[in-house]
Amino acid sequence: MSALAMAPVYVWPILIPGLAILLWTVDGARRKALPLRSAFWRGFLFGFGYFIAGMFWLAYAFINRGPEYIPLIPFAVPALAALLAAFWGGAMASYALLAQRSEWRVLVFAVCLAVFEWLRGHLFGGLPWNLPAYAWPAGGAISQTASWFGVYGLSLLTLLVLVSPAVAVGPVLRMKRLMPAMAGAAILLILFSFGALRLQEPDPGVEPGVRLRIVHAAITQAEKWGANGALLARDRYLGLTAAPGLDEVTHVLWPEGALPIYMLEDGATLSLIGELFANDQILMSGISRRVGGLEDDETYYNSLAVLRYQGGAPRDVGLYDKTLLAPFGESIPLSGLLSAIGFSEFARLQYTPGDGPIVMDVPEAPPMMPLICYEGIFPGFVHAGTPRPSWLFNLSNDAWFGETSGPQQHVNQTRYRSIETGLPMIRSASRGVSGVIDAFGRMPVAIEPASEGAYDVDLPRPIAAPLYAFWGDWLFWIVNGFVIAGIILHRRKVVEKYLNFTR
């Protein structure tokens, strides 16, 4: 039930009973003969259900890849959920070890879970999907807190606010039990007030002389990879690109993997694109590319190509290779094991990661940082690019996940990068939510997954870099450090009191 707090439902109040039940359950584990083990398994099982319910849509990627991959679903999806749930188990074991028997143990609960959520977003490549902070829709008042503390800091505050009523429940109503819940309500009011004030800041306007055309083709994976799929996709994108008003556009944006071909090697496709473009028009498209001569030695990249057309001929003015690869989709964990059990072809088709995040100089536009697909869900990834760009370009292929909650969760999480950085974002997502995201995470232009057309939009200007853009997760760790130091100090006083008593 707690997974309903995430997009597209956003029933965040469901986390109040959900987290309360988890807290009470782990408190019960502390009375067992093996409390840490019991607490770990209770946290693990809660997390396993949470991630299965919240990320079931991953199964559609295997279905879309072909019927021969469907047998992997009962293994791959639960295995990923179990890996993520292990962090929740570790958080609850830490809580059982550190928490005191007082009403303020909710603070220890929130810190332990928030710290392990940070670890989940960084260890083993990281997958910070459906963090507690994402219960708040991006662009709303509460989400603006990420401009100070980032999503990990907002996750800590979210956990504290929503779990605090759990300790108010008891056979006798006592003011002492109500204090954490009252503090949680006060924190929530402060967060809402801060966000509401921030959203009253003046609109920074748009970049002059920049007009972007987002080409949104509602092509499914089955169509793209079916018979004559390459021609179908090419003709659809060319037809939509040629919609009236193209001569007023400076940049045309195609999503990740728009065409199921190696486009830079296809002279016919490049020539057809050139027939549409006037001099100096620029195409920014997601592509697959390969490097190497022999098939066994070829290296594959998921890339963004920036092509400037002059006289109908393309000139490569920018290339970015995706750095963070999606497990099972672009990189295959345990590929050797999969090859041994008969899935060698599945294990062989992997991309190679790029060299790292970059800021690209795009002709006729301010400097831009590309985010391919789920690179947009990693807060630290945006900060790794220097110098500061003026906008973000997130291109994605959400068609893998069908008409599920996956694409909606993806766009909500990506929008938080604009809040954290103060940078606008343009999003082009095949069968996902495309459009314009301003520097506050709001989406004044939102193109639904099933829509199709060419959408001409202006590029918003950035705002001054917020606190998180400078500090990153340091504020998050400072708060956690104070809590952990307080726990250690309290433990020390308890031990000293016990020793004095025994003397």
matplotlib code that plots the C-alpha trace (Angstrom):
import matplotlib.pyplot as plt

x = [0.0, 2.9, 3.9, 0.7, 2.5, 4.6, 3.6, 1.1, -1.1, 0.7, -1.4, 1.3, -0.9, -0.7, 2.9, 1.7, 0.1, 2.7, 5.7, 3.9, 3.4, 7.0, 8.1, 5.9, 7.0, 10.7, 10.1, 8.6, 11.8, 13.9, 12.3, 13.3, 16.2, 18.0, 16.8, 19.1, 18.4, 14.6, 14.7, 16.6, 14.1, 11.1, 12.6, 13.6, 10.1, 8.5, 11.0, 10.5, 6.8, 7.3, 9.7, 7.7, 4.6, 6.3, 8.5, 6.4, 6.5, 10.1, 8.5, 7.3, 10.8, 11.3, 8.0, 8.8, 12.2, 10.7, 8.8, 12.1, 13.0, 9.7, 11.0, 13.5, 10.8, 10.2, 13.9, 15.1, 12.4, 12.2, 16.1, 16.2, 13.5, 15.4, 18.6, 16.9, 15.0, 18.3, 19.0, 15.7, 16.7, 20.0, 18.3, 15.9, 18.8, 20.6, 17.5, 17.1, 20.7, 20.8, 17.3, 16.4, 13.0, 11.6, 9.1, 12.0, 13.2, 11.3, 14.2, 16.6, 14.2, 14.1, 17.9, 18.7, 16.3, 17.4, 21.1, 20.5, 18.4, 21.5, 23.6, 21.0, 21.5, 25.3, 26.5, 26.7, 26.0, 23.1, 19.3, 17.7, 14.2, 11.0, 12.8, 10.5, 10.9, 9.2, 5.9, 5.6, 4.9, 7.7, 7.0, 4.7, 5.4, 6.9, 9.2, 11.0, 12.8, 15.1, 16.6, 18.2, 18.6, 18.2, 16.0, 17.9, 17.4, 13.8, 13.5, 14.8, 12.3, 9.5, 10.2, 10.3, 7.1, 5.1, 6.4, 6.0, 2.3, 3.2, 4.5, 1.4, -0.6, -1.0, -3.4, -3.3, -3.1, 0.0, 1.4, 4.9, 3.7, 2.2, 5.4, 7.0, 3.7, 3.4, 7.0, 6.3, 3.2, 5.3, 8.0, 5.5, 4.0, 7.4, 8.3, 5.0, 5.4, 9.0, 7.9, 4.9, 7.1, 9.8, 7.1, 6.2, 9.6, 9.4, 9.5, 13.1, 11.7, 13.0, 16.2, 15.8, 16.4, 16.0, 13.0, 12.9, 10.8, 10.1, 9.1, 6.9, 6.0, 3.8, 5.6, 5.6, 8.6, 6.7, 6.2, 9.8, 11.4, 8.8, 8.8, 9.8, 10.0, 13.1, 11.3, 8.2, 10.0, 12.1, 9.1, 7.1, 9.8, 10.6, 6.9, 6.4, 9.6, 8.3, 5.2, 4.4, 6.6, 9.9, 11.6, 11.0, 12.7, 16.4, 16.7, 14.8, 14.8, 14.4, 14.3, 16.6, 16.9, 14.5, 15.4, 16.3, 19.4, 22.9, 21.8, 25.3, 26.2, 23.0, 23.6, 20.1, 18.5, 20.9, 20.2, 16.4, 16.8, 19.0, 16.2, 14.0, 16.5, 17.5, 21.0, 22.3, 19.3, 20.4, 19.2, 19.7, 18.8, 19.4, 21.2, 22.8, 26.3, 29.1, 32.8, 35.1, 35.4, 34.9, 31.6, 33.2, 35.3, 32.6, 31.8, 28.2, 27.2, 23.9, 24.5, 23.3, 24.3, 24.2, 24.2, 24.2, 23.0, 24.6, 23.6, 21.7, 24.8, 25.2, 28.2, 28.9, 29.2, 28.6, 28.5, 27.8, 27.9, 25.6, 27.6, 25.1, 23.7, 20.4, 20.8, 19.3, 18.4, 21.8, 24.2, 23.6, 24.5, 25.8, 26.1, 28.4, 25.8, 23.1, 25.3, 25.8, 22.1, 21.2, 20.8, 24.1, 22.6, 20.8, 24.0, 26.1, 24.1, 25.5, 26.4, 29.7, 29.5, 30.8, 33.6, 31.4, 29.0, 29.7, 28.5, 28.0, 28.3, 25.3, 25.3, 22.7, 21.8, 23.3, 25.6, 23.6, 24.1, 22.6, 20.9, 20.1, 17.2, 17.6, 20.8, 18.2, 17.3, 20.8, 21.3, 25.0, 25.4, 24.2, 26.7, 29.6, 29.4, 31.4, 31.1, 27.4, 25.2, 22.2, 19.8, 19.4, 18.3, 16.7, 16.1, 14.6, 12.9, 10.0, 8.3, 9.9, 7.5, 4.2, 1.2, 2.3, 3.3, 7.0, 7.1, 5.1, 7.5, 10.4, 9.4, 8.5, 12.0, 13.7, 12.0, 13.6, 17.0, 15.7, 14.6, 18.1, 20.1, 17.8, 18.2, 15.3, 15.0, 13.7, 12.5, 12.0, 10.7, 9.4, 6.0, 6.9, 6.1, 7.9, 7.8, 9.3, 10.3, 11.2, 13.8, 11.3, 10.3, 7.0, 6.0, 4.2, 4.3, 3.5, 3.1, 1.4, 2.9, 0.2, 0.2, 1.9, 3.0, 5.7, 5.6, 7.4, 8.5, 10.7, 13.7, 13.3, 16.1, 17.8, 17.6, 20.4, 21.9, 20.2, 22.0, 22.0, 23.8, 26.8, 26.6, 25.2, 24.4, 26.6, 23.6, 22.0, 25.1, 25.5, 22.0, 22.6, 25.9, 24.3, 21.7, 24.3, 26.5, 23.5, 22.8, 26.5, 26.5, 23.2, 24.5, 27.7, 25.7, 23.5, 26.6, 28.2, 25.1, 24.9, 28.6, 28.1, 25.1, 26.9, 29.8]
y = [0.0, 2.4, 2.3, 4.3, 7.3, 7.5, 8.8, 8.9, 8.5, 10.5, 9.3, 10.4, 10.0, 6.2, 6.4, 7.4, 4.0, 2.2, 3.6, 3.3, -0.4, -0.8, 1.1, -1.0, -4.2, -3.5, -2.3, -5.8, -7.3, -5.6, -7.9, -11.1, -13.4, -12.2, -8.6, -7.4, -10.4, -10.1, -6.3, -6.9, -9.4, -7.3, -4.3, -6.4, -7.8, -4.4, -3.1, -6.1, -5.5, -1.8, -2.2, -5.0, -2.9, 0.3, -1.1, -3.9, -2.1, -3.3, -6.6, -4.8, -4.2, -7.9, -8.4, -5.7, -7.2, -10.4, -13.6, -15.4, -13.0, -13.4, -16.4, -14.0, -11.9, -14.1, -14.0, -10.5, -8.3, -10.0, -10.1, -6.3, -5.7, -7.9, -6.0, -2.7, -4.2, -5.2, -1.6, -1.2, -4.3, -2.8, 0.4, -1.4, -3.4, -0.1, 1.3, -1.6, -1.3, 2.5, 3.6, 4.3, 3.5, 7.0, 8.8, 10.5, 7.2, 8.3, 10.6, 7.6, 5.7, 8.5, 9.0, 5.3, 4.9, 8.1, 7.2, 3.7, 5.4, 7.5, 4.3, 2.7, 5.6, 5.2, 1.7, -0.9, 1.7, 3.1, 3.1, 5.9, 5.1, 6.0, 7.7, 8.9, 12.5, 11.6, 11.2, 15.0, 16.0, 18.0, 21.7, 21.8, 23.7, 20.8, 19.8, 23.2, 22.0, 20.0, 23.4, 23.4, 19.8, 17.8, 14.7, 12.8, 15.7, 16.0, 12.2, 12.5, 15.2, 13.3, 10.2, 12.1, 14.0, 10.9, 8.4, 10.8, 10.1, 6.4, 7.1, 9.1, 5.8, 4.1, 3.0, 6.3, 9.7, 11.6, 14.9, 13.4, 11.0, 13.9, 16.0, 14.2, 14.4, 18.1, 18.7, 16.8, 19.0, 22.1, 20.9, 20.2, 23.7, 25.3, 23.3, 24.2, 27.9, 28.0, 26.3, 28.6, 31.7, 30.3, 29.7, 33.4, 34.4, 36.3, 34.3, 34.6, 34.7, 32.8, 32.8, 35.1, 33.6, 30.0, 28.1, 24.3, 21.7, 18.6, 15.8, 13.4, 10.2, 7.7, 4.7, 1.5, -0.8, -3.5, -1.1, 0.1, -3.3, -5.1, -5.7, -2.5, -0.8, 1.2, 2.7, 3.3, 5.2, 7.2, 8.3, 9.1, 11.3, 13.0, 13.7, 15.2, 17.2, 18.7, 20.1, 23.8, 26.3, 24.5, 27.5, 29.4, 26.7, 26.7, 23.3, 20.0, 17.5, 13.7, 11.3, 8.6, 5.8, 7.6, 5.3, 1.6, 2.1, 3.4, 6.7, 8.3, 5.4, 5.8, 8.3, 8.0, 9.0, 11.9, 13.1, 13.0, 15.0, 17.5, 18.0, 19.4, 21.7, 25.1, 26.3, 26.3, 24.3, 21.9, 18.3, 17.0, 13.3, 10.2, 7.6, 4.2, 4.1, 1.6, 1.8, -0.9, -3.0, -6.6, -7.6, -9.3, -6.2, -3.6, -1.3, 0.1, 3.4, 5.0, 8.6, 12.1, 13.5, 17.2, 17.8, 21.1, 21.1, 23.4, 23.1, 19.9, 18.2, 17.4, 18.4, 16.7, 19.5, 17.5, 13.9, 12.6, 8.9, 7.8, 7.2, 5.6, 2.5, 0.9, -2.6, -5.3, -2.7, -1.5, -3.4, -7.0, -7.9, -11.5, -11.7, -14.7, -16.7, -15.7, -16.9, -20.2, -20.9, -20.2, -16.4, -15.7, -13.4, -11.4, -11.1, -10.1, -7.0, -4.4, -0.8, 0.7, 3.6, 7.0, 9.0, 11.0, 14.0, 17.0, 20.4, 20.8, 24.0, 23.9, 26.3, 29.0, 28.1, 28.5, 25.7, 22.5, 19.4, 16.1, 13.5, 10.3, 8.3, 7.5, 9.6, 12.2, 10.5, 10.9, 14.2, 14.0, 13.4, 16.9, 18.4, 16.5, 18.6, 21.8, 24.6, 25.3, 24.8, 27.0, 24.2, 20.4, 18.2, 14.9, 12.5, 9.1, 6.0, 5.2, 3.1, 0.0, 0.2, 0.5, 2.4, 1.8, 4.0, 3.8, 6.8, 8.9, 8.1, 8.8, 12.3, 13.3, 12.2, 14.0, 17.2, 17.4, 18.0, 21.4, 22.2, 21.2, 23.1, 26.1, 25.0, 24.6, 21.3, 20.2, 16.7, 14.5, 11.0, 8.4, 7.2, 9.2, 12.6, 15.2, 19.0, 22.0, 22.0, 25.4, 26.1, 25.4, 21.9, 23.1, 21.8, 24.5, 22.3, 18.6, 16.3, 13.1, 9.7, 8.8, 12.2, 12.7, 15.8, 18.6, 21.0, 24.3, 25.7, 28.4, 27.7, 29.1, 30.9, 29.6, 31.2, 31.8, 28.5, 27.4, 26.3, 22.6, 23.4, 24.6, 22.2, 19.1, 16.5, 18.1, 19.6, 16.2, 14.6, 17.5, 16.9, 13.1, 13.7, 15.7, 13.0, 10.2, 12.3, 12.8, 9.0, 8.3, 11.0, 9.7, 6.1, 7.3, 9.1, 5.9, 3.8, 6.2, 6.4, 2.6, 2.3, 4.9, 3.0, -0.3, 1.3]
z = [0.0, 0.7, -2.9, -3.7, -2.3, -5.5, -8.9, -10.5, -7.5, -4.8, -1.9, 0.5, 3.7, 3.1, 4.3, 7.8, 8.6, 6.5, 8.3, 11.7, 11.1, 10.1, 13.3, 15.6, 13.9, 14.3, 17.9, 18.5, 16.9, 19.6, 22.2, 20.3, 21.2, 18.0, 17.7, 14.9, 12.6, 13.3, 12.6, 9.4, 8.0, 9.0, 7.2, 4.3, 3.8, 4.0, 1.4, -0.8, -1.0, -1.5, -4.4, -6.1, -5.9, -7.0, -9.8, -11.3, -14.6, -15.1, -16.3, -19.4, -20.6, -20.8, -22.6, -25.1, -25.7, -27.0, -25.9, -25.3, -22.4, -20.6, -18.5, -16.9, -15.3, -12.2, -11.5, -12.6, -11.1, -7.7, -7.6, -8.1, -5.5, -3.1, -3.6, -3.0, 0.0, 1.6, 2.3, 4.2, 6.1, 7.0, 8.1, 10.4, 11.9, 12.6, 14.2, 16.4, 17.5, 18.1, 19.1, 22.7, 24.3, 24.1, 21.9, 20.1, 18.6, 15.5, 14.8, 14.9, 12.6, 10.1, 10.1, 9.7, 6.8, 5.1, 5.4, 3.9, 1.1, 0.3, 0.3, -2.1, -4.4, -4.5, -3.9, -6.7, -9.3, -7.3, -8.0, -6.1, -7.4, -5.4, -2.6, 0.2, -1.1, -4.3, -2.5, -3.1, -6.7, -8.2, -8.7, -5.6, -2.4, -0.4, -3.3, -3.1, 0.0, -2.3, -3.3, 0.1, 1.2, -2.1, -2.3, 0.4, 2.9, 1.9, 2.3, 5.9, 6.7, 5.0, 7.0, 10.3, 9.6, 8.5, 11.1, 14.1, 14.7, 15.3, 18.9, 19.8, 19.9, 23.2, 25.9, 27.6, 25.9, 27.1, 26.1, 26.0, 23.2, 21.2, 21.1, 18.1, 16.1, 17.0, 15.9, 12.7, 11.9, 12.6, 10.2, 7.5, 7.9, 7.6, 4.5, 2.9, 3.7, 2.5, -0.8, -1.3, -0.9, -3.2, -5.9, -5.7, -7.1, -10.5, -13.7, -15.2, -18.7, -21.8, -23.8, -26.8, -30.3, -29.2, -30.5, -29.8, -31.6, -29.5, -31.9, -30.0, -31.9, -30.1, -31.4, -29.3, -29.0, -30.9, -33.9, -33.8, -33.7, -35.8, -39.6, -41.4, -38.0, -39.0, -42.0, -40.0, -37.3, -39.7, -41.8, -38.7, -37.2, -40.5, -41.1, -37.7, -38.0, -41.2, -39.6, -40.5, -38.7, -39.1, -40.6, -37.3, -35.3, -34.3, -32.8, -33.4, -30.5, -31.0, -28.0, -26.9, -29.5, -31.8, -34.8, -34.4, -36.7, -36.4, -37.7, -38.1, -40.5, -42.6, -45.3, -46.8, -43.5, -42.9, -46.4, -45.9, -42.7, -44.6, -47.1, -44.4, -42.6, -43.7, -43.2, -39.6, -38.2, -35.5, -34.8, -31.2, -31.3, -29.2, -31.3, -31.0, -32.3, -32.7, -32.9, -34.3, -37.4, -36.6, -35.0, -32.1, -31.4, -31.8, -28.9, -28.6, -27.1, -26.2, -27.3, -28.0, -31.3, -32.0, -35.8, -37.6, -41.1, -43.6, -47.3, -46.5, -45.1, -41.4, -39.4, -36.1, -33.5, -30.3, -29.1, -25.6, -24.6, -21.8, -18.6, -16.2, -17.8, -16.7, -15.3, -17.6, -20.2, -21.2, -18.9, -17.9, -14.2, -13.9, -17.7, -17.3, -15.4, -17.9, -20.8, -19.0, -18.6, -22.2, -22.5, -24.2, -26.8, -24.1, -22.1, -25.1, -26.2, -23.8, -24.1, -23.0, -20.5, -21.6, -19.9, -17.6, -17.5, -19.7, -20.5, -24.2, -26.2, -28.5, -31.5, -31.2, -27.6, -24.1, -22.7, -22.0, -19.9, -21.4, -19.2, -21.1, -19.7, -16.0, -15.5, -14.6, -11.3, -9.9, -8.0, -7.8, -11.5, -12.4, -10.0, -11.6, -14.8, -14.8, -15.5, -14.6, -17.7, -18.5, -19.1, -19.0, -21.8, -20.7, -23.5, -22.8, -24.3, -21.8, -24.5, -22.9, -19.9, -21.7, -20.2, -16.6, -13.7, -14.7, -17.1, -14.6, -11.8, -14.1, -15.1, -11.5, -10.3, -13.1, -12.4, -9.0, -10.8, -11.9, -8.3, -6.9, -9.6, -10.5, -14.1, -16.6, -18.5, -21.8, -21.9, -25.0, -24.0, -26.4, -25.0, -21.9, -20.7, -22.8, -22.4, -20.6, -17.0, -15.4, -12.7, -10.0, -11.2, -12.7, -16.1, -18.0, -21.2, -20.6, -23.6, -22.6, -23.6, -26.2, -27.8, -31.2, -32.9, -33.2, -30.2, -30.6, -27.2, -25.8, -23.6, -20.0, -18.4, -15.2, -11.8, -9.4, -8.1, -4.9, -1.8, -2.8, -6.0, -3.8, -0.8, -2.3, 0.3, 3.0, 4.9, 4.9, 6.4, 9.0, 10.3, 10.4, 12.1, 14.9, 15.5, 15.6, 17.9, 20.2, 20.2, 21.2, 23.9, 25.3, 25.3, 27.1, 29.8, 30.3, 30.7, 33.1, 35.2, 35.3, 36.4, 39.1, 40.4, 40.5, 42.4]

ax = plt.figure().add_subplot(projection="3d")
ax.plot(x, y, z, "-o")
ax.set_aspect("equal")
plt.show()
